[in-house]
Each structure stands twice: as structure tokens, then as C-alpha cells.
Amino acid sequence: AIGAKPPMHIPAWVARIAAGPLAVVMFTESRGASNQKAKALLGWKIEWPSWRSGFREALGKGAPKTSSYSQPQSVTASSHR
């Protein structure tokens, strides 16, 4: 979207030497996070179907869209678990 070069790729065995085995696992095997809690507690709604289309639209039109965040009515400490 911005004309940058593709990210550099290095073999896992080189990364293990340079960064350690934990870093390699984090970058190659870690799962994505769910946005379900933000949707449920904060009323957050996605604006674009993917991060790629969001970048394209935001970069193509300058400023990103306004957020669809709505303040929850009441949030207690126990609801953050």
C-alpha cells in the first residue's frame, strides 16, 4: 500500500542463533488475538474486512475513518477478566 519493500526473510535456524528459540516460536507459531472482548465490552465494530483493506483505504484517503467506539454504560473491575 505504501510501496515498501517486502519484509526480509531469514531461516529459522539463523533466527534461533540471533534471537533465541522463544523469539522464533513467537514469530512463527503464535496465534492471533480475538477481538471478541472489545466487541462485547466496548461496542467496538470492525470498519474494514481485513487489515490490508484498512491500510489501503486509510492511506488512499489520508486520515483513517473515525472510530466506531462507543463508551460502555458501566464497566466493573470484574468485567475485565
PDB file with SEQRES, HELIX, SHEET and CRYST1 records, atoms N, CA, C and O in Angstrom:
SEQRES   1 A   81  ALA ILE GLY ALA LYS PRO PRO MET HIS ILE PRO ALA TRP          
SEQRES   2 A   81  VAL ALA ARG ILE ALA ALA GLY PRO LEU ALA VAL VAL MET          
SEQRES   3 A   81  PHE THR GLU SER ARG GLY ALA SER ASN GLN LYS ALA LYS          
SEQRES   4 A   81  ALA LEU LEU GLY TRP LYS ILE GLU TRP PRO SER TRP ARG          
SEQRES   5 A   81  SER GLY PHE ARG GLU ALA LEU GLY LYS GLY ALA PRO LYS          
SEQRES   6 A   81  THR SER SER TYR SER GLN PRO GLN SER VAL THR ALA SER          
SEQRES   7 A   81  SER HIS ARG                                                  
HELIX    1 AA1 ALA A   12  ALA A   19  1                                   8    
HELIX    2 AA2 PRO A   21  THR A   28  1                                   8    
HELIX    3 AA3 GLN A   36  LEU A   42  1                                   7    
HELIX    4 AA4 TRP A   51  GLY A   60  1                                  10    
HELIX    5 AA5 ALA A   77  HIS A   80  5                                   4    
CRYST1    1.000    1.000    1.000  90.00  90.00  90.00 P 1           1          
ATOM      1  N   ALA A   1       0.817  -1.205   0.000  1.00  0.00           N  
ATOM      2  CA  ALA A   1       0.000   0.000   0.000  1.00  0.00           C  
ATOM      3  C   ALA A   1       0.856   1.262   0.000  1.00  0.00           C  
ATOM      4  O   ALA A   1       0.426   2.295  -0.513  1.00  0.00           O  
ATOM      5  N   ILE A   2       2.068   1.194   0.571  1.00  0.00           N  
ATOM      6  CA  ILE A   2       2.915   2.392   0.607  1.00  0.00           C  
ATOM      7  C   ILE A   2       4.148   2.265  -0.273  1.00  0.00           C  
ATOM      8  O   ILE A   2       4.994   3.159  -0.306  1.00  0.00           O  
ATOM      9  N   GLY A   3       4.246   1.155  -0.981  1.00  0.00           N  
ATOM     10  CA  GLY A   3       5.366   0.962  -1.885  1.00  0.00           C  
ATOM     11  C   GLY A   3       6.639   0.479  -1.215  1.00  0.00           C  
ATOM     12  O   GLY A   3       7.715   0.568  -1.808  1.00  0.00           O  
ATOM     13  N   ALA A   4       6.546  -0.025  -0.005  1.00  0.00           N  
ATOM     14  CA  ALA A   4       7.726  -0.510   0.718  1.00  0.00           C  
ATOM     15  C   ALA A   4       8.164  -1.862   0.179  1.00  0.00           C  
ATOM     16  O   ALA A   4       7.375  -2.590  -0.423  1.00  0.00           O  
ATOM     17  N   LYS A   5       9.421  -2.185   0.401  1.00  0.00           N  
ATOM     18  CA  LYS A   5       9.936  -3.490   0.006  1.00  0.00           C  
ATOM     19  C   LYS A   5       9.293  -4.563   0.884  1.00  0.00           C  
ATOM     20  O   LYS A   5       8.883  -4.276   2.009  1.00  0.00           O  
ATOM     21  N   PRO A   6       9.201  -5.792   0.383  1.00  0.00           N  
ATOM     22  CA  PRO A   6       8.682  -6.880   1.222  1.00  0.00           C  
ATOM     23  C   PRO A   6       9.591  -7.101   2.431  1.00  0.00           C  
ATOM     24  O   PRO A   6      10.786  -6.819   2.357  1.00  0.00           O  
ATOM     25  N   PRO A   7       9.042  -7.604   3.550  1.00  0.00           N  
ATOM     26  CA  PRO A   7       9.872  -7.848   4.727  1.00  0.00           C  
ATOM     27  C   PRO A   7      10.960  -8.880   4.424  1.00  0.00           C  
ATOM     28  O   PRO A   7      10.778  -9.772   3.596  1.00  0.00           O  
ATOM     29  N   MET A   8      12.078  -8.739   5.106  1.00  0.00           N  
ATOM     30  CA  MET A   8      13.184  -9.659   4.923  1.00  0.00           C  
ATOM     31  C   MET A   8      12.839 -11.005   5.560  1.00  0.00           C  
ATOM     32  O   MET A   8      12.196 -11.057   6.609  1.00  0.00           O  
ATOM     33  N   HIS A   9      13.259 -12.063   4.937  1.00  0.00           N  
ATOM     34  CA  HIS A   9      13.030 -13.411   5.470  1.00  0.00           C  
ATOM     35  C   HIS A   9      14.380 -14.029   5.803  1.00  0.00           C  
ATOM     36  O   HIS A   9      15.310 -13.990   4.997  1.00  0.00           O  
ATOM     37  N   ILE A  10      14.475 -14.599   6.999  1.00  0.00           N  
ATOM     38  CA  ILE A  10      15.689 -15.327   7.358  1.00  0.00           C  
ATOM     39  C   ILE A  10      15.290 -16.722   7.822  1.00  0.00           C  
ATOM     40  O   ILE A  10      14.198 -16.908   8.359  1.00  0.00           O  
ATOM     41  N   PRO A  11      16.162 -17.699   7.620  1.00  0.00           N  
ATOM     42  CA  PRO A  11      15.844 -19.059   8.065  1.00  0.00           C  
ATOM     43  C   PRO A  11      15.694 -19.129   9.588  1.00  0.00           C  
ATOM     44  O   PRO A  11      16.348 -18.386  10.321  1.00  0.00           O  
ATOM     45  N   ALA A  12      14.829 -20.029  10.048  1.00  0.00           N  
ATOM     46  CA  ALA A  12      14.577 -20.169  11.488  1.00  0.00           C  
ATOM     47  C   ALA A  12      15.853 -20.484  12.251  1.00  0.00           C  
ATOM     48  O   ALA A  12      16.033 -19.996  13.367  1.00  0.00           O  
ATOM     49  N   TRP A  13      16.752 -21.296  11.672  1.00  0.00           N  
ATOM     50  CA  TRP A  13      17.964 -21.651  12.406  1.00  0.00           C  
ATOM     51  C   TRP A  13      18.851 -20.430  12.648  1.00  0.00           C  
ATOM     52  O   TRP A  13      19.532 -20.359  13.671  1.00  0.00           O  
ATOM     53  N   VAL A  14      18.852 -19.473  11.725  1.00  0.00           N  
ATOM     54  CA  VAL A  14      19.622 -18.242  11.918  1.00  0.00           C  
ATOM     55  C   VAL A  14      18.966 -17.386  12.999  1.00  0.00           C  
ATOM     56  O   VAL A  14      19.650 -16.806  13.842  1.00  0.00           O  
ATOM     57  N   ALA A  15      17.632 -17.312  12.969  1.00  0.00           N  
ATOM     58  CA  ALA A  15      16.907 -16.540  13.976  1.00  0.00           C  
ATOM     59  C   ALA A  15      17.113 -17.121  15.374  1.00  0.00           C  
ATOM     60  O   ALA A  15      17.224 -16.368  16.342  1.00  0.00           O  
ATOM     61  N   ARG A  16      17.166 -18.455  15.493  1.00  0.00           N  
ATOM     62  CA  ARG A  16      17.415 -19.084  16.798  1.00  0.00           C  
ATOM     63  C   ARG A  16      18.760 -18.651  17.366  1.00  0.00           C  
ATOM     64  O   ARG A  16      18.884 -18.398  18.564  1.00  0.00           O  
ATOM     65  N   ILE A  17      19.766 -18.567  16.500  1.00  0.00           N  
ATOM     66  CA  ILE A  17      21.095 -18.136  16.952  1.00  0.00           C  
ATOM     67  C   ILE A  17      21.061 -16.666  17.357  1.00  0.00           C  
ATOM     68  O   ILE A  17      21.609 -16.291  18.394  1.00  0.00           O  
ATOM     69  N   ALA A  18      20.420 -15.839  16.542  1.00  0.00           N  
ATOM     70  CA  ALA A  18      20.410 -14.395  16.770  1.00  0.00           C  
ATOM     71  C   ALA A  18      19.469 -13.958  17.891  1.00  0.00           C  
ATOM     72  O   ALA A  18      19.823 -13.096  18.696  1.00  0.00           O  
ATOM     73  N   ALA A  19      18.264 -14.550  17.950  1.00  0.00           N  
ATOM     74  CA  ALA A  19      17.247 -14.063  18.883  1.00  0.00           C  
ATOM     75  C   ALA A  19      16.842 -15.081  19.940  1.00  0.00           C  
ATOM     76  O   ALA A  19      16.224 -14.719  20.941  1.00  0.00           O  
ATOM     77  N   GLY A  20      17.180 -16.343  19.732  1.00  0.00           N  
ATOM     78  CA  GLY A  20      16.816 -17.376  20.690  1.00  0.00           C  
ATOM     79  C   GLY A  20      15.575 -18.135  20.273  1.00  0.00           C  
ATOM     80  O   GLY A  20      14.785 -17.654  19.461  1.00  0.00           O  
ATOM     81  N   PRO A  21      15.402 -19.336  20.837  1.00  0.00           N  
ATOM     82  CA  PRO A  21      14.285 -20.186  20.423  1.00  0.00           C  
ATOM     83  C   PRO A  21      12.908 -19.615  20.764  1.00  0.00           C  
ATOM     84  O   PRO A  21      11.960 -19.821  20.006  1.00  0.00           O  
ATOM     85  N   LEU A  22      12.777 -18.906  21.886  1.00  0.00           N  
ATOM     86  CA  LEU A  22      11.476 -18.341  22.254  1.00  0.00           C  
ATOM     87  C   LEU A  22      11.010 -17.310  21.222  1.00  0.00           C  
ATOM     88  O   LEU A  22       9.838 -17.288  20.848  1.00  0.00           O  
ATOM     89  N   ALA A  23      11.918 -16.470  20.772  1.00  0.00           N  
ATOM     90  CA  ALA A  23      11.550 -15.472  19.760  1.00  0.00           C  
ATOM     91  C   ALA A  23      11.098 -16.142  18.469  1.00  0.00           C  
ATOM     92  O   ALA A  23      10.148 -15.685  17.833  1.00  0.00           O  
ATOM     93  N   VAL A  24      11.768 -17.219  18.079  1.00  0.00           N  
ATOM     94  CA  VAL A  24      11.381 -17.924  16.851  1.00  0.00           C  
ATOM     95  C   VAL A  24       9.980 -18.502  16.990  1.00  0.00           C  
ATOM     96  O   VAL A  24       9.180 -18.413  16.058  1.00  0.00           O  
ATOM     97  N   VAL A  25       9.671 -19.092  18.136  1.00  0.00           N  
ATOM     98  CA  VAL A  25       8.330 -19.630  18.371  1.00  0.00           C  
ATOM     99  C   VAL A  25       7.300 -18.500  18.330  1.00  0.00           C  
ATOM    100  O   VAL A  25       6.241 -18.664  17.725  1.00  0.00           O  
ATOM    101  N   MET A  26       7.586 -17.370  18.953  1.00  0.00           N  
ATOM    102  CA  MET A  26       6.641 -16.251  18.963  1.00  0.00           C  
ATOM    103  C   MET A  26       6.348 -15.742  17.555  1.00  0.00           C  
ATOM    104  O   MET A  26       5.208 -15.395  17.246  1.00  0.00           O  
ATOM    105  N   PHE A  27       7.355 -15.695  16.712  1.00  0.00           N  
ATOM    106  CA  PHE A  27       7.167 -15.169  15.360  1.00  0.00           C  
ATOM    107  C   PHE A  27       6.634 -16.187  14.375  1.00  0.00           C  
ATOM    108  O   PHE A  27       6.089 -15.802  13.341  1.00  0.00           O  
ATOM    109  N   THR A  28       6.770 -17.471  14.656  1.00  0.00           N  
ATOM    110  CA  THR A  28       6.356 -18.474  13.680  1.00  0.00           C  
ATOM    111  C   THR A  28       5.154 -19.312  14.096  1.00  0.00           C  
ATOM    112  O   THR A  28       4.476 -19.883  13.243  1.00  0.00           O  
ATOM    113  N   GLU A  29       4.882 -19.394  15.400  1.00  0.00           N  
ATOM    114  CA  GLU A  29       3.822 -20.284  15.851  1.00  0.00           C  
ATOM    115  C   GLU A  29       2.741 -19.622  16.690  1.00  0.00           C  
ATOM    116  O   GLU A  29       1.715 -20.247  16.957  1.00  0.00           O  
ATOM    117  N   SER A  30       2.934 -18.379  17.114  1.00  0.00           N  
ATOM    118  CA  SER A  30       1.942 -17.757  17.992  1.00  0.00           C  
ATOM    119  C   SER A  30       0.655 -17.466  17.224  1.00  0.00           C  
ATOM    120  O   SER A  30       0.679 -17.146  16.036  1.00  0.00           O  
ATOM    121  N   ARG A  31      -0.435 -17.582  17.910  1.00  0.00           N  
ATOM    122  CA  ARG A  31      -1.767 -17.376  17.317  1.00  0.00           C  
ATOM    123  C   ARG A  31      -2.159 -15.904  17.421  1.00  0.00           C  
ATOM    124  O   ARG A  31      -1.644 -15.162  18.257  1.00  0.00           O  
ATOM    125  N   GLY A  32      -3.068 -15.510  16.563  1.00  0.00           N  
ATOM    126  CA  GLY A  32      -3.597 -14.158  16.624  1.00  0.00           C  
ATOM    127  C   GLY A  32      -4.530 -13.993  17.820  1.00  0.00           C  
ATOM    128  O   GLY A  32      -4.923 -14.969  18.458  1.00  0.00           O  
ATOM    129  N   ALA A  33      -4.864 -12.781  18.101  1.00  0.00           N  
ATOM    130  CA  ALA A  33      -5.744 -12.486  19.223  1.00  0.00           C  
ATOM    131  C   ALA A  33      -7.179 -12.319  18.730  1.00  0.00           C  
ATOM    132  O   ALA A  33      -7.416 -12.013  17.562  1.00  0.00           O  
ATOM    133  N   SER A  34      -8.113 -12.521  19.626  1.00  0.00           N  
ATOM    134  CA  SER A  34      -9.519 -12.339  19.300  1.00  0.00           C  
ATOM    135  C   SER A  34      -9.950 -10.921  19.674  1.00  0.00           C  
ATOM    136  O   SER A  34      -9.502 -10.381  20.685  1.00  0.00           O  
ATOM    137  N   ASN A  35     -10.802 -10.330  18.875  1.00  0.00           N  
ATOM    138  CA  ASN A  35     -11.340  -9.013  19.208  1.00  0.00           C  
ATOM    139  C   ASN A  35     -12.742  -9.124  19.819  1.00  0.00           C  
ATOM    140  O   ASN A  35     -13.439  -8.121  19.970  1.00  0.00           O  
ATOM    141  N   GLN A  36     -13.145 -10.338  20.164  1.00  0.00           N  
ATOM    142  CA  GLN A  36     -14.489 -10.562  20.694  1.00  0.00           C  
ATOM    143  C   GLN A  36     -14.746  -9.777  21.988  1.00  0.00           C  
ATOM    144  O   GLN A  36     -15.845  -9.257  22.180  1.00  0.00           O  
ATOM    145  N   LYS A  37     -13.752  -9.686  22.875  1.00  0.00           N  
ATOM    146  CA  LYS A  37     -13.937  -8.972  24.139  1.00  0.00           C  
ATOM    147  C   LYS A  37     -14.142  -7.475  23.887  1.00  0.00           C  
ATOM    148  O   LYS A  37     -14.988  -6.853  24.531  1.00  0.00           O  
ATOM    149  N   ALA A  38     -13.385  -6.895  22.966  1.00  0.00           N  
ATOM    150  CA  ALA A  38     -13.560  -5.473  22.639  1.00  0.00           C  
ATOM    151  C   ALA A  38     -14.948  -5.231  22.046  1.00  0.00           C  
ATOM    152  O   ALA A  38     -15.582  -4.214  22.328  1.00  0.00           O  
ATOM    153  N   LYS A  39     -15.409  -6.163  21.233  1.00  0.00           N  
ATOM    154  CA  LYS A  39     -16.751  -6.033  20.666  1.00  0.00           C  
ATOM    155  C   LYS A  39     -17.806  -6.086  21.768  1.00  0.00           C  
ATOM    156  O   LYS A  39     -18.725  -5.268  21.794  1.00  0.00           O  
ATOM    157  N   ALA A  40     -17.671  -7.055  22.679  1.00  0.00           N  
ATOM    158  CA  ALA A  40     -18.679  -7.254  23.721  1.00  0.00           C  
ATOM    159  C   ALA A  40     -18.667  -6.142  24.767  1.00  0.00           C  
ATOM    160  O   ALA A  40     -19.728  -5.623  25.117  1.00  0.00           O  
ATOM    161  N   LEU A  41     -17.497  -5.765  25.273  1.00  0.00           N  
ATOM    162  CA  LEU A  41     -17.422  -4.803  26.368  1.00  0.00           C  
ATOM    163  C   LEU A  41     -17.461  -3.349  25.916  1.00  0.00           C  
ATOM    164  O   LEU A  41     -18.000  -2.494  26.619  1.00  0.00           O  
ATOM    165  N   LEU A  42     -16.899  -3.068  24.760  1.00  0.00           N  
ATOM    166  CA  LEU A  42     -16.760  -1.685  24.338  1.00  0.00           C  
ATOM    167  C   LEU A  42     -17.686  -1.282  23.199  1.00  0.00           C  
ATOM    168  O   LEU A  42     -17.774  -0.105  22.849  1.00  0.00           O  
ATOM    169  N   GLY A  43     -18.372  -2.255  22.625  1.00  0.00           N  
ATOM    170  CA  GLY A  43     -19.225  -1.936  21.493  1.00  0.00           C  
ATOM    171  C   GLY A  43     -18.431  -1.639  20.231  1.00  0.00           C  
ATOM    172  O   GLY A  43     -18.926  -0.972  19.323  1.00  0.00           O  
ATOM    173  N   TRP A  44     -17.202  -2.133  20.173  1.00  0.00           N  
ATOM    174  CA  TRP A  44     -16.328  -1.888  19.026  1.00  0.00           C  
ATOM    175  C   TRP A  44     -16.796  -2.688  17.824  1.00  0.00           C  
ATOM    176  O   TRP A  44     -17.215  -3.838  17.958  1.00  0.00           O  
ATOM    177  N   LYS A  45     -16.724  -2.083  16.661  1.00  0.00           N  
ATOM    178  CA  LYS A  45     -17.110  -2.752  15.416  1.00  0.00           C  
ATOM    179  C   LYS A  45     -15.979  -2.588  14.414  1.00  0.00           C  
ATOM    180  O   LYS A  45     -15.359  -1.528  14.334  1.00  0.00           O  
ATOM    181  N   ILE A  46     -15.711  -3.647  13.646  1.00  0.00           N  
ATOM    182  CA  ILE A  46     -14.665  -3.529  12.636  1.00  0.00           C  
ATOM    183  C   ILE A  46     -15.132  -2.603  11.518  1.00  0.00           C  
ATOM    184  O   ILE A  46     -16.319  -2.556  11.195  1.00  0.00           O  
ATOM    185  N   GLU A  47     -14.196  -1.871  10.934  1.00  0.00           N  
ATOM    186  CA  GLU A  47     -14.536  -0.956   9.858  1.00  0.00           C  
ATOM    187  C   GLU A  47     -14.156  -1.512   8.495  1.00  0.00           C  
ATOM    188  O   GLU A  47     -14.751  -1.136   7.485  1.00  0.00           O  
ATOM    189  N   TRP A  48     -13.172  -2.401   8.454  1.00  0.00           N  
ATOM    190  CA  TRP A  48     -12.710  -2.973   7.210  1.00  0.00           C  
ATOM    191  C   TRP A  48     -12.648  -4.484   7.347  1.00  0.00           C  
ATOM    192  O   TRP A  48     -12.424  -4.983   8.450  1.00  0.00           O  
ATOM    193  N   PRO A  49     -12.837  -5.221   6.279  1.00  0.00           N  
ATOM    194  CA  PRO A  49     -12.844  -6.682   6.371  1.00  0.00           C  
ATOM    195  C   PRO A  49     -11.482  -7.290   6.680  1.00  0.00           C  
ATOM    196  O   PRO A  49     -11.416  -8.425   7.152  1.00  0.00           O  
ATOM    197  N   SER A  50     -10.390  -6.566   6.425  1.00  0.00           N  
ATOM    198  CA  SER A  50      -9.053  -7.079   6.732  1.00  0.00           C  
ATOM    199  C   SER A  50      -8.120  -5.909   7.003  1.00  0.00           C  
ATOM    200  O   SER A  50      -8.422  -4.769   6.650  1.00  0.00           O  
ATOM    201  N   TRP A  51      -6.996  -6.193   7.627  1.00  0.00           N  
ATOM    202  CA  TRP A  51      -6.031  -5.121   7.866  1.00  0.00           C  
ATOM    203  C   TRP A  51      -5.477  -4.588   6.553  1.00  0.00           C  
ATOM    204  O   TRP A  51      -5.139  -3.408   6.457  1.00  0.00           O  
ATOM    205  N   ARG A  52      -5.382  -5.446   5.543  1.00  0.00           N  
ATOM    206  CA  ARG A  52      -4.867  -4.983   4.251  1.00  0.00           C  
ATOM    207  C   ARG A  52      -5.799  -3.937   3.622  1.00  0.00           C  
ATOM    208  O   ARG A  52      -5.348  -2.891   3.155  1.00  0.00           O  
ATOM    209  N   SER A  53      -7.085  -4.234   3.618  1.00  0.00           N  
ATOM    210  CA  SER A  53      -8.012  -3.272   3.018  1.00  0.00           C  
ATOM    211  C   SER A  53      -8.099  -2.006   3.869  1.00  0.00           C  
ATOM    212  O   SER A  53      -8.293  -0.917   3.329  1.00  0.00           O  
ATOM    213  N   GLY A  54      -7.961  -2.130   5.178  1.00  0.00           N  
ATOM    214  CA  GLY A  54      -7.941  -0.956   6.049  1.00  0.00           C  
ATOM    215  C   GLY A  54      -6.763  -0.047   5.756  1.00  0.00           C  
ATOM    216  O   GLY A  54      -6.918   1.172   5.685  1.00  0.00           O  
ATOM    217  N   PHE A  55      -5.572  -0.639   5.584  1.00  0.00           N  
ATOM    218  CA  PHE A  55      -4.402   0.160   5.228  1.00  0.00           C  
ATOM    219  C   PHE A  55      -4.611   0.853   3.892  1.00  0.00           C  
ATOM    220  O   PHE A  55      -4.341   2.046   3.754  1.00  0.00           O  
ATOM    221  N   ARG A  56      -5.093   0.101   2.908  1.00  0.00           N  
ATOM    222  CA  ARG A  56      -5.283   0.694   1.585  1.00  0.00           C  
ATOM    223  C   ARG A  56      -6.248   1.870   1.635  1.00  0.00           C  
ATOM    224  O   ARG A  56      -5.982   2.928   1.064  1.00  0.00           O  
ATOM    225  N   GLU A  57      -7.361   1.679   2.319  1.00  0.00           N  
ATOM    226  CA  GLU A  57      -8.343   2.760   2.373  1.00  0.00           C  
ATOM    227  C   GLU A  57      -7.830   3.946   3.166  1.00  0.00           C  
ATOM    228  O   GLU A  57      -7.979   5.091   2.739  1.00  0.00           O  
ATOM    229  N   ALA A  58      -7.226   3.684   4.320  1.00  0.00           N  
ATOM    230  CA  ALA A  58      -6.727   4.775   5.161  1.00  0.00           C  
ATOM    231  C   ALA A  58      -5.605   5.544   4.463  1.00  0.00           C  
ATOM    232  O   ALA A  58      -5.564   6.773   4.522  1.00  0.00           O  
ATOM    233  N   LEU A  59      -4.700   4.829   3.808  1.00  0.00           N  
ATOM    234  CA  LEU A  59      -3.598   5.500   3.124  1.00  0.00           C  
ATOM    235  C   LEU A  59      -4.054   6.171   1.843  1.00  0.00           C  
ATOM    236  O   LEU A  59      -3.504   7.199   1.448  1.00  0.00           O  
ATOM    237  N   GLY A  60      -5.051   5.601   1.193  1.00  0.00           N  
ATOM    238  CA  GLY A  60      -5.532   6.177  -0.050  1.00  0.00           C  
ATOM    239  C   GLY A  60      -6.330   7.447   0.142  1.00  0.00           C  
ATOM    240  O   GLY A  60      -6.370   8.298  -0.747  1.00  0.00           O  
ATOM    241  N   LYS A  61      -6.958   7.584   1.282  1.00  0.00           N  
ATOM    242  CA  LYS A  61      -7.814   8.746   1.518  1.00  0.00           C  
ATOM    243  C   LYS A  61      -7.256   9.669   2.595  1.00  0.00           C  
ATOM    244  O   LYS A  61      -7.959  10.562   3.068  1.00  0.00           O  
ATOM    245  N   GLY A  62      -5.990   9.461   2.991  1.00  0.00           N  
ATOM    246  CA  GLY A  62      -5.389  10.325   4.004  1.00  0.00           C  
ATOM    247  C   GLY A  62      -5.688   9.821   5.400  1.00  0.00           C  
ATOM    248  O   GLY A  62      -5.159   8.791   5.818  1.00  0.00           O  
ATOM    249  N   ALA A  63      -6.522  10.530   6.118  1.00  0.00           N  
ATOM    250  CA  ALA A  63      -6.813  10.190   7.511  1.00  0.00           C  
ATOM    251  C   ALA A  63      -7.711   8.968   7.596  1.00  0.00           C  
ATOM    252  O   ALA A  63      -8.598   8.793   6.760  1.00  0.00           O  
ATOM    253  N   PRO A  64      -7.492   8.110   8.607  1.00  0.00           N  
ATOM    254  CA  PRO A  64      -8.373   6.951   8.771  1.00  0.00           C  
ATOM    255  C   PRO A  64      -9.781   7.377   9.155  1.00  0.00           C  
ATOM    256  O   PRO A  64     -10.008   8.503   9.597  1.00  0.00           O  
ATOM    257  N   LYS A  65     -10.717   6.462   8.979  1.00  0.00           N  
ATOM    258  CA  LYS A  65     -12.103   6.727   9.377  1.00  0.00           C  
ATOM    259  C   LYS A  65     -12.170   7.007  10.870  1.00  0.00           C  
ATOM    260  O   LYS A  65     -11.274   6.632  11.626  1.00  0.00           O  
ATOM    261  N   THR A  66     -13.227   7.662  11.279  1.00  0.00           N  
ATOM    262  CA  THR A  66     -13.415   7.872  12.713  1.00  0.00           C  
ATOM    263  C   THR A  66     -13.758   6.540  13.348  1.00  0.00           C  
ATOM    264  O   THR A  66     -14.324   5.659  12.701  1.00  0.00           O  
ATOM    265  N   SER A  67     -13.418   6.403  14.597  1.00  0.00           N  
ATOM    266  CA  SER A  67     -13.628   5.146  15.305  1.00  0.00           C  
ATOM    267  C   SER A  67     -15.106   4.915  15.566  1.00  0.00           C  
ATOM    268  O   SER A  67     -15.873   5.864  15.731  1.00  0.00           O  
ATOM    269  N   SER A  68     -15.501   3.645  15.602  1.00  0.00           N  
ATOM    270  CA  SER A  68     -16.880   3.315  15.948  1.00  0.00           C  
ATOM    271  C   SER A  68     -16.979   2.879  17.402  1.00  0.00           C  
ATOM    272  O   SER A  68     -17.906   2.163  17.778  1.00  0.00           O  
ATOM    273  N   TYR A  69     -16.015   3.315  18.226  1.00  0.00           N  
ATOM    274  CA  TYR A  69     -16.023   3.000  19.654  1.00  0.00           C  
ATOM    275  C   TYR A  69     -17.159   3.738  20.323  1.00  0.00           C  
ATOM    276  O   TYR A  69     -17.369   4.926  20.080  1.00  0.00           O  
ATOM    277  N   SER A  70     -17.887   3.035  21.160  1.00  0.00           N  
ATOM    278  CA  SER A  70     -18.919   3.686  21.959  1.00  0.00           C  
ATOM    279  C   SER A  70     -18.659   3.360  23.419  1.00  0.00           C  
ATOM    280  O   SER A  70     -18.382   2.213  23.768  1.00  0.00           O  
ATOM    281  N   GLN A  71     -18.746   4.355  24.254  1.00  0.00           N  
ATOM    282  CA  GLN A  71     -18.465   4.190  25.681  1.00  0.00           C  
ATOM    283  C   GLN A  71     -19.458   3.221  26.300  1.00  0.00           C  
ATOM    284  O   GLN A  71     -20.665   3.397  26.133  1.00  0.00           O  
ATOM    285  N   PRO A  72     -18.974   2.182  27.026  1.00  0.00           N  
ATOM    286  CA  PRO A  72     -19.899   1.251  27.664  1.00  0.00           C  
ATOM    287  C   PRO A  72     -20.681   1.955  28.770  1.00  0.00           C  
ATOM    288  O   PRO A  72     -20.197   2.924  29.354  1.00  0.00           O  
ATOM    289  N   GLN A  73     -21.883   1.471  29.056  1.00  0.00           N  
ATOM    290  CA  GLN A  73     -22.710   2.072  30.093  1.00  0.00           C  
ATOM    291  C   GLN A  73     -22.037   1.996  31.454  1.00  0.00           C  
ATOM    292  O   GLN A  73     -21.929   3.003  32.154  1.00  0.00           O  
ATOM    293  N   SER A  74     -21.584   0.804  31.832  1.00  0.00           N  
ATOM    294  CA  SER A  74     -20.846   0.654  33.093  1.00  0.00           C  
ATOM    295  C   SER A  74     -19.919  -0.532  32.953  1.00  0.00           C  
ATOM    296  O   SER A  74     -20.293  -1.582  32.429  1.00  0.00           O  
ATOM    297  N   VAL A  75     -18.717  -0.346  33.426  1.00  0.00           N  
ATOM    298  CA  VAL A  75     -17.725  -1.406  33.393  1.00  0.00           C  
ATOM    299  C   VAL A  75     -17.166  -1.560  34.787  1.00  0.00           C  
ATOM    300  O   VAL A  75     -16.690  -0.593  35.382  1.00  0.00           O  
ATOM    301  N   THR A  76     -17.220  -2.771  35.311  1.00  0.00           N  
ATOM    302  CA  THR A  76     -16.680  -3.022  36.640  1.00  0.00           C  
ATOM    303  C   THR A  76     -15.355  -3.748  36.512  1.00  0.00           C  
ATOM    304  O   THR A  76     -15.038  -4.286  35.452  1.00  0.00           O  
ATOM    305  N   ALA A  77     -14.582  -3.766  37.586  1.00  0.00           N  
ATOM    306  CA  ALA A  77     -13.287  -4.438  37.567  1.00  0.00           C  
ATOM    307  C   ALA A  77     -13.434  -5.902  37.221  1.00  0.00           C  
ATOM    308  O   ALA A  77     -12.569  -6.464  36.550  1.00  0.00           O  
ATOM    309  N   SER A  78     -14.512  -6.536  37.665  1.00  0.00           N  
ATOM    310  CA  SER A  78     -14.669  -7.967  37.384  1.00  0.00           C  
ATOM    311  C   SER A  78     -14.993  -8.230  35.925  1.00  0.00           C  
ATOM    312  O   SER A  78     -14.779  -9.346  35.452  1.00  0.00           O  
ATOM    313  N   SER A  79     -15.501  -7.247  35.192  1.00  0.00           N  
ATOM    314  CA  SER A  79     -15.848  -7.473  33.794  1.00  0.00           C  
ATOM    315  C   SER A  79     -14.625  -7.443  32.874  1.00  0.00           C  
ATOM    316  O   SER A  79     -14.733  -7.772  31.692  1.00  0.00           O  
ATOM    317  N   HIS A  80     -13.469  -7.053  33.404  1.00  0.00           N  
ATOM    318  CA  HIS A  80     -12.258  -7.005  32.601  1.00  0.00           C  
ATOM    319  C   HIS A  80     -11.517  -8.328  32.576  1.00  0.00           C  
ATOM    320  O   HIS A  80     -10.444  -8.398  31.977  1.00  0.00           O  
ATOM    321  N   ARG A  81     -12.028  -9.368  33.186  1.00  0.00           N  
ATOM    322  CA  ARG A  81     -11.334 -10.649  33.217  1.00  0.00           C  
ATOM    323  C   ARG A  81     -11.696 -11.491  32.059  1.00  0.00           C  
ATOM    324  O   ARG A  81     -11.199 -12.610  31.929  1.00  0.00           O  
TER     325      ARG A  81                                                      
END                                                                             
